[in-house]
């Protein structure tokens, strides 16, 4: 794990070309506010930029330079509040071919808001320069409604939901290996738009009693998805299961500190073990802790001396645990 004190706009130029697998960029949000850990404390920073251009001058060089140091299938994540997302969105589109927003519902309702809408959403712009950047499927917990209404079927193995094994018209496959006739107990199926799996895999699932054959004559078979085997539901672009530091058990050591679980999800969905993550404005160093948990390498830049000291303390105490 590497921690360097200084301006990310300069330090990033010292990296080796194509050496970074993912970047998590969590700069000041251009809020016009001063952030302190507690009132009358010097620990924090001023997020005050007299003009939008001055804010752009702070963040754009990092976006521009990151292209030179990201690997071909690497990802760049820009974390920003929903209120201030316009400038970052335009800059991300300027430097990356593909930009996908992920919406993080970081907190519940704001009971102390009376004259405006409560601010509860941040946006992570997931950027890449290829159509299919490195990606690992990650999961969110099953919500109670989904669990109650999806796992209604049961057999000797347990409760299960139904998973599609047949393509629909809009998903029709041209792969001829997926256009075959399958027979079972005197019934046969040859889906018009093809099967989602090859015949060998389907035969294996049938032999393991993992295919649901409906009683209705023309109904399609389904794969059994058992509740006790489920890792959860595949992650969507709405992350409403991870909450801010204020709502969790982590000790806040820096005013804008993010939860480890959030950055861990970003890292695990976009990189593999042994890969290298860059955090150009690291704050309290949460990215480094998340990378350590996930068996990744991490490079962190931070211009605030107090924050650098917190990063080093966090790493030392965390690794000893």
N, C-alpha and C positions, 0 to 999 in steps of 0.2 A: 504494500500500500504506500503510495507516494503522496505527500502533502507539501505544497509549495505556496509560500506567501508572495503575493504580487498581483499585478493586473492581468487578468485572463487574456485580454486582447494582445498582450505581448508574450505571455508564457506559452500560449497555445502554439505559437510559431516555432517553438523549440521541440515540439513533438516530431516523431518520425512519421513520414507519410504513410497513410493507410494502416495505422497502428491501433486504431480505436474501433471497438465493436459497437458501442452505443454511447451516446451523450445524453445526460440528464441535465437540462439547463433551467435553473430556477432563479432568475435574476430578480432584482426589485421590480415591483409591478407598475410603477409610475402612478402611485396613488396620491402623491402630494402630502404624505404623512411622515411623521417621525415615529420609528418603531424602537421601543425600549423594552427590555425584559420586565422591568418594574419601573414605576414612576421615579423620577430623579436619579435614574441609573444611566451610566455612560455606555452600558452594554447594549448595542444595537446599531442602527444606521438610519440615515435620513433618506427617505425615498422621495426626494423633492427635485424636480427637473423643471426649470423655468419654462422650457419649451419642449414640444414633442420631438423636435430635431435633436435636442440634447439627449433625450432618452434614447432615440434611435442611434446616436453616436456611441452610446454605452453598449447596446446589445447587438447591433448589426455586425460589427467586426467578428464577434464570436460565431454568429451564424455563417458568415461568409467563409471564415477560416476552417470551420468544422468540416466543410466539404472536402478539404484537402487531406484530412487526417482520418476520416471515417473509411472503413473498409467498404467494398462495393455493396454488400448486403447489409450494411450497418444502418442503425436508426438514430435519429435525433429527436429528443423529446423536449418541447418548450412548455414549461409550466407557467401559467398565468391565471389571473382572476378573470371570471366571465365579464366583469365590468370593463376591463382594460385589454380585451382580447384582440381588438381590431388591428392595432399596429403590429403586434407579433404575427398575427395571421397573414397579413400582407407581406411581411418580411420572409416568413416561412415559404410562402408561395413563390417568392422571388428567387430563393436559393435551392429549393427542392422540388422535384417533379411530382411527388405524391405527398399530400398533407391530409391526415385524418384526425379529426377532433375526438378526444376522449373526455367525457364529462364526469368530473369527480364531485359527487354530492357529499361534501366534507362535513356537513353538520345538519342538524334538524332545524326546526323553525327558530327564528330569532324573536324571543318574547319581549326584548327591550326596544324593538323598532316600532316607531309610531308614525313617522312621516315619510317612509319610503319602503320599498320591498326589501325584505331580509336577504342578505347576500350569503348564499349557502353553496354556490357552485364555483369550482375552478375548472379550467380547461387545460388538458395536456395535448398539444399538437404533436402527433406522431408523424415524423417526416422521414422520407427516404428518397433515393434517386433511382430505385428500381421498383418494378411493379410488385415483386414478391420479396420484401426484405426478410431477413432471418426471423422466424417466428416459432414460438413454442406455445401450444395451447395451455392456457391457465384457466382456473375455475373460480366461480363465485359460489358461496353457500346456497343451498336450496332454500328458497323462501317457503314459508308455511303453506301458502296458497298453492304453489307449484307442487309441493310434496303431497299435499292432501288430494289434489285433483289429477295427478299424473300417475301415481303408483297404485292404481285401483285393482290391477290384476294380481293373482297370486298362484303359486304352485308350491311344490315341496321345497324349493330353494328359497322362496320368500316373495315379498311384494315386488312387482315390476311395472315399469312404464313401457310404452311401445315406441320403438325407433324405426324410422323408415328404412327400408332396404330396396325400394323401387323408386326410380326417378319419375318426376312429374313432367308435364309437357314442356315447361319452361327450362327444365334441367336436362332435357334429352341428350343422351350420350351417343357419339358416333363410333365408340369403341365396340366393334363387332363381338368381342369376347364377352360383352355384357348383355348380348341379345341371345339368350338361350332359353330352352324350355326346361322347367324344373317340375318334377313330379314327386308327390308324397301321398301315401295312403289313398291311391286311386284318383287323386286330383292333380291337375297340371296348371302351371302358370307360365306365360311368356309375356311379360310386361311390354307394352307398345313402345315405351321410351327407355327401356333397359333396366338392368339391375344395378344397384350401387356397389355390389361386391361380386367377385368372380365365383364360379360354380364350386371350386374347391373350398373356398372359405364358407360358402353357404352350406355345403354338405357337412363341414366340421361343426358349424353352429347347430344344425339339425341333430347331429349325433350326440351333442352335449345338452340337448333339450333347451336350446336358447332361442328358438324360433317360435313365435306365437302364430298358430294357424286358426284363423277365425272360423266360426261355424257357418256364417253366411257363405253361400256357394261362390259368389263372384268377388268376395272381399279379398284383399291382398294380404299376404303374410307380413309379419313385422318381427323385428329383433326384440328380444326381451332385455330391458335395461333394469337391473336389480338395484333397489334402493340402497341396500347395504354395501354394494360394490361401487356406488357412485362417488366420484370425487367432487360432485357438485354440478352446477350447470356451467357450460362453456361461457367464458367471460364475454360480456357485451361491451359496447362503447359507453355504457352508463355504469359507473362504479359507485354504487350506493351502499356498499357493505364495509367500506373502510372509512373511519372517521378521524377527525383532526385530533391533534395532541390534547386539546381542551376537553375532549370527550373520552379520552383513553387513559391508560395507566402509565404511559411514558412520562418521564420527568422532563419538563421543558427547560432547556438551558439557553435557548436563543429565541428571540421574539417571533420569527417566522418559521420555526422548525416544523418539518413535515414528519409524519409517522413513518417508522421503518417499514411497516407493511405495505404502504403505498409504493415506495421506491423499490421494494423487493419485488413487487408484482411487475413493475416496469422492467426491471433487470431480467427477471426470469422469463418473461414473454419474448424478449428481444435478443437474448444472448444465451450462450451455453457455458457450462463450467469451464473455468480457465480463461474465459474471455476478459477483455479489458474495458472498463467503464470510465468515462471522463465526466467529472462534474466541475465546470469552469467557475462557478460561484457557489462554493460548497457550504457556506453558512456554518452550522454546527457539525457538519460531517456525517449526516445521516446516510448519505449515499455510500460512504465507506463502510459503515456498519452493515448496511443491507448487502453490499457486495461480499463482505466477509462471511455473512451467514450463508450466502448462495454460492460460495466457492468461486468467486470472480475476483479479478484484480481491479484495482481502482486508483485513479489519479485525480487528485483534488487540488484546485486552485482557490485561494481566498485572499482578498485584499485587506481584510480587517484583522489586525493583530490580535484583538481579544477573541475573535472567532477562531483564529488559527490555534490559539492556546486551548480553546474548548475542544476542537477537533482532536488534538493530540491527547488530551486527557480522556476523551471518550474512547478513542481507539485503545489506549493503554488499559483502561479499566474493563472495556468490553472483551478484549482478547484474553484477559486473565480469568474471565468468568467460566 
